[in-house]
Structure formats: structure tokens, C-alpha cells
Amino acid sequence: MSALICGSIAFDTIMVYSGQFKNEILPDQVHMLNVSFLVPDMRREYGGCAGNIAYSLALLGGKGQAMATVGKDFDDYGAWMAEHGISRDYIKVIDDAYTAQAYITTDLDDNQITAFHPGAMNHAHEQTVPTDAGFTLGVVSPDGKDGMVAHAQQFADAGIDFIFDPGQGLPMFNGDELKTIIGQASYLALNDYESQLVRDRTGMSEDEIAAQLKALIVTKGGNGSLIYADGQTHEIPTGSPSALADPTGCGDAFRAGLIYGLQQGLDWPTTGRIASLMGTIKIERPGTQNHSFTMDAFKKRLGDEFGAEYAEALG
């Protein structure tokens, strides 16, 4: 099973504020907000959901390729992908645009304020899902809205199961649009906030949403995750990180674990724990593509964190 991961490729400028946003924002003054945060730590990272998922999936030995539109400044990122064995076959360069850019500020409570310039990502709809390249699983992650809608339809028309992972692109969709894509998707991956937003906009309960899917996956940060599948609810615990360096990209690492579990034909309790451990490993390192491991080390840690039976499922 090979996955086509549609979504953004972006440069992430990540800044860490050594305080708490809530102490700097006066609730009764939000109508005239003018705040400045001193950020002594800053770095520029390779990111974007498609790039992040493809990177983490490659670490696991899974089969997948990113499909994205990038800008004239992509060369350094492209060299990084080549260095880490990530295919660029479905990366299209838009010569008169910049690669998408995210400017992320995180406080000590792991709250984030993000400014995002979509750039070349707005051309995502110019890419078409290939139906003759052997892809048997798709991902529709945050991207240009027209691209997300088109790729969901193309996966559905081709009979390719796909994960709808709207993430930070979720606010672009109204209730009817969400109902359409959920009806096309096989899997829906959301965090707790996104789950509430989907329910509010569609008027559907989690049970009603899950009934249309092979699985609904809802992550709850430090409280683990829930997987609704086959009429069952699987409670997935978190791992035990050795450090809380940076939450940025944890959701993408988690989704790479989901893809790997599906590719290996594993059950949901095992797949969920693989995904959970991927998020745990990611949060221990700053940035979205700086974590690494060997599969032997991953299997050992999976067994140590959750039980030997889960490590044994990986062979």
C-alpha cells in the first residue's frame, strides 16, 4: 500500500516566547489589540503538513510521496528531501510565487500564534491525483482550499481510500462542504478543537460522523486520542516524552503513524499506539523534521511504553 500525501510544503519560522500569552493580552482590550512578544529563540525549519508527514512516514519505512506546489525558493528544501530519501516526483514548482511560509510563536503553555502566507500553495488545484501510479491510500491535509476539494473528489472518483485531515485549513469549509468531503473520505483525523468545530458546522454528532467512515480519529493532546471504528471506541494513551521541546508538527507525526499502521494492516489499538509514539518522539525535538530513530529502537520503545505485544505486532 503506497500513500499519496496531498498538502502543504512550507518553511516554518518558529519562535519561542518565554512567557504566557494570557498574561500579555487584556480581555477587555482585544478590540484594540497591539502586543509585542520578545522571542529570544528563533529558527527556520522545513515544514508543511505534506512534507512533515512524508518525512515521518519515511522514518518508519512506510511507502509514501508528497504532492504539493512550491515556489521559486524551494531549492534548499528540495535538497533536504533528496538527502532524506523523500521523493519529489509530485512536487510542482510555481516560478512566480514563494513557497508557503508559516511564522509560529509558541508560549510556555504550548499555545501558538501563527501567521501564514500560502504562496504557491494556492496553486494546489493545478495538481491532479494520479490514478495509474499504484497509490492505494491518500491523504488530504491542509492545502489551498480548491486543491483540497479537488483532490478529495479525485480520490473518491478513483476509488482510493483517503484520510481527510483538514487541520488548520478547517475554517475555510462550511458545514455543507464538510459533509461532502466526510462522505467521500474513508478516515477523518482531527484534534479535539477541530472535532468540536466539525460538529458545530455540520450539526452531526461524533457517532453520526464515525458511522460514515472506516474510522474517526480524535487527538486530545496530553490526554491521548480516541479512535472510533467498527462500532468501537479505542482509547489510545500518550507516550512519556523525555522532554517537551516543541509541539509543532506532532499531529503530522501522529498521522504518519496512522498511515504506517494502515499500510501494515495492523489493528486500531496497535496503529493508535504507533501514532501516539510518533507524536511523543516528535515533541522531544524542536522543529517538525529533526527527530530520527532506527526501527529497532522504535520497536523497543513501543514495547517499553505500551507493552511487548505491540512491539511484536511489528515483526
N, C-alpha and C positions, 0 to 999 in steps of 0.2 A: 504494500500500500504506500503510494507516494503522495505527498501533500503539496498543493499549490497554495501558498500563503499570500493572499492579496492584502495590501495595506500600505502604510506609510514607511518610507525610509527618510530619516531626518537626522540632523545634527542637534544634539541636546547640549545647551549651555546650562549647567547645573550649579546653583549657588546655595549655600547653606547659611541661614540666618541663626545666630547663636542665642536667640530668644524665642518668644512665643508671639505669634501674630495677634492673638486675642488681647495681649497687653498693650498693643500699639494702635488698635482700631477701636474708636469710641462708638458704641452702637447708636448713640443719638446724633452722631455727626457723619453717618455714612452717605448722606445726600451731598456732602461736600468733601469727599474723601481725598486726602492729599498726604500720603505717607511715604516714607523712605526707609528702607531697611539696609543697614550696613552688613555686607556679606563678605567677610574676610576670606572665605574659601570659595573658589570657582574653578571649574574645569569644563572642557569641551569634550563631549563624548559622541560616539556613533550610536544612533538610536533609531526611533521609529518602530512601530509595532511589528511590521513585517520583518524588518532587519533583526529585531530582538528575538522574535520567535524562531526565525530561521537559525540564528546563532545558537540558542539553547537547544534546539532540536538536533543540530549537528553534534553538540557535545554528547548527547545521548546515543548518537549513532543512528538517529532516525532519518528517514528519507523525506526531503522537502526542499522546495525552492521558493524564493520570494518573487512576487510580481509587483512592481512598483514603477512609478515615474519619478525621475530625479532631475536635478538641474546641472548647470554648467560647472558647478563646483564639486562634482561628485568624485573626482579622481582619487582623492585620499581615501574616501570611504570604499570605493571600488577596490583599491589595493588591499585594504583591510579584509574585505570579504574574500578576495582571492587567497590571501595569506591563511585564512581560517577554513578554506575549502568550501565556501558558500557560493553556489552558482549565481552568475549574473545573467543567465540566458534570457530571463524575462524582466530585466531592468531596462527601461526606456529612458534615454536622456533627452530632456527638453532644453534645447540650446539657448533659448531666450528667457529662462527662468532660473531661480536658485532652488536648490534642494530645500525641502521643508526645514524650518528651524523652530525649535522649542526652547524657550527661556524659562527655566523652572527654579523657583525659590522654595526651599523646604525649611520649616522651623523645627524646633526641638521636639514638638509633639507629632512630627511627621505629617503635618498639614502642608499643603502645597499651593502655591500661586503660580500659574503658568500663563505665559503669553506665547501664542503660536502663530507663525507665518506659514501658510500652506504651500506657497510657491508652486513648484512643479507637481505637487500632489493633486492640484486642481485639474490636472490632465489625466487622472487615473482612468477615466472612462474611455480614453483612447486605446487602452489595452483590452484585449479580448481573451477570455478564458480559453486556452487551447483544449480541444476535445479529443485530440489524437496523440497526446503526449504521454499517456499512461497514468494520468493523475486520477486517483480514486477517492481522494479526500480533499476538500477545500476549506479555506478559512477566509471569511470576510471580516477584516479588522478595520479600525479607523483609517479613513482614506478620504478622498474627495467624495462628496455625497453621491454625485452622479455615477462615480465608479463603483461605490458600494452597492447601489441599486442595480446597476447593470451586471455586476459580477454575480450577485445573488441570483438574478434571473438566469444568467448563463449557466451557472452550476445546476440550477433546478432543471433547466431545459435539457441539459446533458445527462441528467440522472446521477449526478455526482453528489454524494452526501457532503454537507459543509457545516462548519461551525460559524454561527453568527456571533461576532464578538465586537459589539458596537463601541464599547469603551467611551472615550471622550468625544466620539462622534455622535453619541446618542442624542444630545439635544437638537440635532438637525432634523430628527424624524418626528412626525406627528403620529397619533395613535393608529390611523388607518395604514400608514406606511409601515409601521412596526408590525402590525397584524399580518400584512402581506409577506414581509420577509420572514417572520417567525413561521408562517405557513409553508414557506419554501425550504426553510432550514431543517437540518436533522438534529443539530445541537445548538444550544444557546448558552453562552458564557457571560456572566455578569458579576459585578461586585454587589454588595448589599444595597448601596445607594442606587445603583443603576437598576437593580431589581425593583425597588420601590417606584422609580421613575417609569419603568415599563408598565408596571401595574396601574399607576395613576393615568398614564396616557392611553392605555388600551382598555382599561376597565376590566381586565381579566385578573383572576387570582393566580398565584403560583401553580396551584393544581391544574387550573384550566390551561395555563401556558405549557406546563410539563406534559399534559395529555396530547399535545400536538407534536411532540418531539421524541426523539430517542433518548435524550437526556437534557435536563436543565441543570446547569452548574452555577451555584451562587457562592462566591467567596466572601468571607466575613473577617478579613484581616487576621488579627491575633486570635480570633475565635474559631479559626478553621474554615471549613466550607461544607456545603450541603450539595449532594448530587441526587436529583430526582430522576429516577429511571425505572421503567418496567413496574410502575406502581409502588416502588420502594423509595425510601429516603435514606441515603447513605451519609452518615456523619463522618467527616474526614478531619482528623486532628491536625494541628500545626506541628512542625518540627521544632527543635530547640536551637535557635541560632547562637553562634558563639559571639556575635556582635550585631548591632543594629546600625549598620553603616549608612544605608540608603534604600528607601522603599521603592525608588523609581525603577520600573521595569520588572517588579516582582510578579505582576499579573501576566506579563508576557512570558516569563519563565514558567509560570504555572501552566499556561496554555500549551507550551511546548511539551510539558509532561503529559497533558491530556492527549495531545496528538500521538505521542510515542505509545501511550497505553493502548489507544485505538489501533495503531499500526501493528502492535504485537498481539492484539486480540485478548488483552487482559481484562479481568472483571473490574467493576467500578471501584470497589474498595482498594484494590491494588493500584489502579490508574490514578485514583484520587490522591493516594499517598505518594506516588511518584511525583505528581504535580505539586503537592504540598512541599516535598523536599526540595524541588527545584526552586520554589519561591524562597525557602529557607536559605539555600545556598546563595541565591542572588542577593538577599538583603544583607549578607555578611560583607559584601564588597560594594564600593562606590561605583556608580555608573551602571549601565544596562548590559554591557558586553565585556565585563572584566572578570567574571567568575569562570572557573575552569575546574575540571576533575577528570580522573580516569574512571572508566566504568567499574573497575574492581573496587575503587574507593566509594563510588556511588552505591553499589550494591551493599557493601559493608555498612555504610551509614544508614541506608534504608532499613536494614535489619536491626541495627542498633536503636534507631529512632522508633520503629513501629512494630518490629517483630520479625523473626527469621523467616516466617512463611512468605512474607512479601518479597524479601530478597531472593528466596528460592524460586519465586514465580518468574524472575528474570533469567533464570537458567544459569 
